[in-house]
Structures are given as structure tokens and as C-alpha cells.
Amino acid sequence: MELSNDIVLRPRFDEPLPVEKEILFKSFETEKTTQKRFIVSLVDTHIFIKIPKKDQKFWSPQLHLEIKTNEASQTNIHGFFGPNPTVWTMFMFLHFVLITSFLGILAWGYSLYSLKQTIVVPIGVGIFLVLMWVALYIGGRIGKKQGKREMQLLYGFYKEVMAKAQI
């Protein structure tokens, strides 16, 4: 699987499902008990493939597969890679805090400007918040790069199970 250099922190793919979804779920259920390289969880139409706890790092990805049927009765498998949901939630929360703070600083700076007072502090804090956002973005890109090998392992495992299900 080729990961592009686009600004994407959670790579995704969409493929037609070449087998019945029941057969696919049965294959993943079998792999769940017969192999120890990955943790496989099945919930409704969702399959989660994770790195075992002992091998996980902070940015270790997981592969979330979802079986979807569209209007034309075609079944597709939609997959996306992402960090542990707790890490992703923290990452998004920090983005939310930064943008909310930045908007507050803009309002504060505008009100000081309207009152013809010095706006040095709001400008300094605004620049600091932008730098923090850039640091978060760079951290996300570094995390994606560090997890690239694991993403390829997860995708390879998914393809391996798909090949077994088609036999």
C-alpha cells in the first residue's frame, strides 16, 4: 500500500468486497484465535486490527475496517488507519483548545485595538498559539511516519486474510 505525501493524518482506502461478508468475518474470527501477531476485534460490521500491547508505541496505528453496502447492493470494505482512539481524542482536543484560544485572543486583541491600547501581548500570545499548532501538526506527521511500517504490516495482514477468505 502506497501512502501519499498528502496532508492526511488518517489514511483511508475503499475496496469492493470480493467475498460474502459472512465468509470474511469467519476468516477474521479464525485468525483472531490462530495467530498472535495482531489483536483482532469484531463488532457488528466493524473489524479492528491492532498491534499487541507489548509491541505498541505511543503512535502505533490500528486498522479499522467497515463493511458497507451501497444503494446498488454492492458491498465495499472501507478501511482507515489511525492512532489509538484515546491518543486521537487527546490530539483533537488539543487542536480544539488551541483554535478556541486563538479566537479568544483575536477578540481580545481587536477590543484592545478598538480602545486604542497596546496589542503587543495579544499578538505575542497569538504567535505562540500558531507555533503550538504547527508543533502539533509536525508531531502528527512524525507519528504517521513512525507508524508507517506498522500500517504496512496491518494492511498486509488484512490482505492475507482477504486472500484466505477467497479460497
Steps between C-alpha positions, in 0.01 A plus 500: 500500500638836399458785747492835327666817619164675516400676818318197638552386856261205475550321164193328355417250229181368341483167317224279365447193717581193285337251743184480707535699819412195711795312349728798567386526862551125544855534361580783742342303785728206416808725477408656834558168674776345287757781480667720761652776280193725522195555718181458297164625628168458319195713581193503273634605158832626640834324523784651705856378453751624758862448596531294824544709817857378558607628155299825501660840505329835558422547129435134412217492247199278483304400191124547513308313231131559438281297268254725315226421251406783263173574315600273208533207744877496454696417811819698563757485770602841632820511700686772677811516711519706813669512836346358813161675551620648831804655329284628213248655742780674692652623174167644379427651843833685493415635152161616629657674801756674280246629245258612770782681682613658173148630430484640856836671452377651171192640676711634786750657260223660294336647809836643617560639151152660500580663834829624353707304754814299437447161337849362550391228747213363285729493195770316697253247641342456154840427346571253782168320435573477127843354579335247734261400221794457260673284765187284531483462123868405477451256789213337311711467186788350700257256663364400159853447371597290803185289461542448124671160535230383741230629261654290224505195731133552589407543133702190406316299766166627367597397144620162628165430667313622188703255286417213737131594495491480119631143489 
